[in-house]
Amino acid sequence: MPETLLLVQMGAALIAFGAFAGILAGMLGVGGGIVLVPGFVYVFETLGYGGDDLMQMCLATSLATIIVTSARSVLTHHKRGAVAWSILRTWAPGIMVGAILGVLVVAELRSSTLQIMFGGLALTVGLYLALGRSDWRLGAQMPEGLARAAVSPVIGFLSVLLGIGGGSFGVPLMTLHGVAIHRAVATAAGFGVLIAVPSVIAFLFVPLDPAVRPPFTIGAVNLIAFGVVIAMTLITAPLGARMAHGMNPVPLRRVFAVFLIFVALNMLRKVLMT
């Protein structure tokens, strides 16, 4: 049983990760899970819960928090009239199918493999945030027909592999197709709900080894980490959404990009050197 002081320290770390993740989800639309997943890895490993199922638990618990964070964020944005509901309706089926496929793949992979995949994808997102320009365009409008049918499941699938909402992939996709940044951030919060709800339901039925999972874990979702993080994100996600409408997020995106690249490289280093 972990010592009381260690549990207090881990609780404080979860509070900090949750607060930061909520602000990012509301303000930048990059998906708070990018912060939460490596945070959960650190917390659970420090408490002595590791093994081949570690990343499954971290991804599932992160996605569970995103249900609440993204729902709260999209409601806040909706009050400002910023959500493109037509995009959400037409992209929902493919995103949800991709999310379910992501869970099926995650459930069969080792934790080390998932950490390598997370590190590689997070590094890609970080480089885009650091180097991407607001005037880049792939088209004048969002993909439709067969293009939408092909792209939408990829968003859901990759987001589950990262344990994130749809912001990290949805915001670039929308801005590259002419959607205004504030509207893209608001709509990406809806992507997060579409990804997290079906994937978390599926993760509740993913069996983990009882000998290496923390108490109060159902399927692959740890309820303690979920509760602590949600307590913070309920406060900070609306704050982040309000900040998104009142400031230029570009400088903060650059700083976060450097942080994300460091986190991704550190995770890759730890996995590849063990």
N, C-alpha and C positions, 0 to 999 in steps of 0.2 A: 504493500500500500504506500503510495507516494507520501512524503512528509508534508505536513500542513503548510510550512513555509513555501515549499515548491509549488503546491497547488495554488497558493495565493499569488505567487509570481506568474504562474501560467494564466491565472484568471486575469491579472493585470495586462498580460500580453494580448490575450484574446479581446479585451476591452479596447486596447489601442488599435489592433488590427481591424476590429469591427467599425470603429469610428472612422478610420481612414478609408476603409472599403466603402462605407456608406456615402461619404463625400464624393469619392471618385465615381460611384455609380450614378449619383444625381447630377454631378457637374460636368464630367468628361465623357460619360457614356462608354467607358472602356471596360466595364465589368469589374465589380469589386472582387470577384473570385481570383483575379490575377494577384491580388494581395493576400487573400484569405488562404488559398491553397498552400503556398509556401509557409504561411504563418501556421496553419494547422500541422504541416509536416514537422515544423520545429517544435511545436507544443507537444504533439503526441510522441515524437521520438524522445524528447526530454523526459517525458513521463514514463518512458520504457515500453511504449506500445508501437512496435514496428512490424517488420515482417513483410511478406509478399502482398498483404492486403492493405498496407498503409495508404497508398495513393487512392485506392477505391474509396476508402472512408473519407479522405480529405476532399476528393472531388464531389462525392455525394453530399457531404455536409455543407460544402460551399454552395452547391446548387440549391439545397434546401433553404439557405438564408436568402438566396436570390429571389425565391418566390415572393417573400415579404418585401424585400428591398425594392425590387423592380415594380411590384404592384403599387407600393406607396409612391415611388418616383413617377410612374406613368400617370397616376391620379393627380399629382401636383402639376405635372406638365399639361395635363388635359384642361385643368382650370385656366391655364393661360392660352388654350387653343393651339398648342404646339404639336399635338400628336397627329400624324397622318394615318388615320384609321383605315383608309382604303389600302394602304400598303400592308398594314397588319393583317387585314382580312385575306388578302390574296396570297400573302407569303406564309400564312400560318400552317397550312397542311404540310408543305414540304419541310419547314423548319421542325415541326413536331416529329415527323417521320425520321428525319436525320438525328434528332435527339435520342429517340428510342434505339436506333442503330448504334449510336455512340455508346449507350449503356451496355448493349450486348457485347461490343468489342472490349470496353473497359473491364467488364466482369471476367474476361478470359486472359487478361494480360498480367504480367508480374509488375509489382510496384516499381522496380528499377526501370523497366521498359516505359512505363507511364511517365516516370520522372524525366526520362530522356525526351519523350515526345512533348511533355509540358515545357521543358527548357527550350527546345527548338522552336515551338510555336510562340512562346512568350518572347523569345529573342526577335522573332520576325515582327511581332506586334510592336515591340519597343523600337526597332529600327524604323518602322513606318511612322510612329509617333514622333521620332526625332527628325526624320528626313522628309516626311510627307509635306506637300504644299497644298494649300486650300484651293489653288486654281487648277489642280490636276483633274482631268475629266476622262471618263471612259465612254460616256454617252450623255445625251440630253435628258433622258428619262430612265426610270428603273426598268430592268429587264422584264420581259413578259413572255408568255407562252412557254416554249421548250427551254429557253434560256433561264427563265424563272424556275421551272421545274427541275433544272439541273443544279442551279446555284443554291436554292433555298435549303435542300437537305444538307449540303456541305456546311452551311452556317450552323445548323443545329448539331451536326456531327462533331465538327471541330470545337465548338463551344463546350460540349460535354467533355471532350478530351482535356480541356483546360479548366473545367469546373467553373465556367463563367456564364454570364448572361450574353446577350447578343451584341453588346456594344462594341467590343473589340473588332468584330468583323462587320457588324451591321452599319456602324457609323461610317467607316471608310467606304463601304459599298454604296451607301446612299449619297454621301458627299461627292463621290466620283461620278455619280449619275445626276448631279445637279440639284440635289435636295439641300436646302439651307442647313447649316451646321446645327442651329438650335432645334430645328424640326427633326433632324436626323438623330440627335441625342435623345429627344423626347420619344421618338418612335422606337429607337433601339431599346428603351426600357421595356416596351411591350414585347419586343423580341425575347427579352430575358424571361418574361412570364411564360411565353410559348415554349421555350427551351426547358426551363426548370420544372414546371409542373409534371409533364409526362416522364421526364427522366428521373425525378425524385420518386415518383410512384414506382417506377421500375426498380430503382436502387433499394427500396424497402424490401424487396424480395431477393436481393443478392446476398447469399450466405457468406459470412466471414467466420474465420476460425475463432471460437469463443475464448480460446486461451490467449489470444493476442489482441483482442479488441477491448476498448475501455468500457466501463459500466455505462448503462443507459444508452446502448447502441441498438437500434432497430434496423435490421438489414445492414446497410452500409452507412446509415445516418447516425451520427452521434448527437444525442439530444442536448447534452450539456454545452458543447461548443456552439450548437445552433442557438440555444437560448441566450447565452452570453452575448454572442455577436448580434443577434436580432435586437436585443435591448439597446445596443448602441446605434445600429443602422436605422432603426425607427426614428431616432433623433436626428441623425446626421444626413440621411438621404434627402429629405425635404430641404435641408439647409444647402446641400450641394446643388439641388435643382434651382433654388432661388439665386444662388451665386452664378449659375450658368447663364442666367438672363441678365445679370448685372455687371459682368466683367468680361474682359478678354481672356479666354482660357489658354491661349497659345503658349505664353511663357511657362505656365504650370504644366502643360502637356510635355514641354521639352524636359523639364526637371523630372517629371514622372517617367519619361522615356529612359533617361539615364539610370534611374532607380530600377526600372524593370529589366533593363539589359544586365545590370549587375546581378539582380536576383536570378535571372535565367542562367547566366554564366556560372554563378556559384552553384546552382542546383546541378548543372551538367558536370561541373568539376567534381562534386561530391560523389555522383553516381559513377562517373568514368574512372575515378581513382580508387574505388573500393573493389 
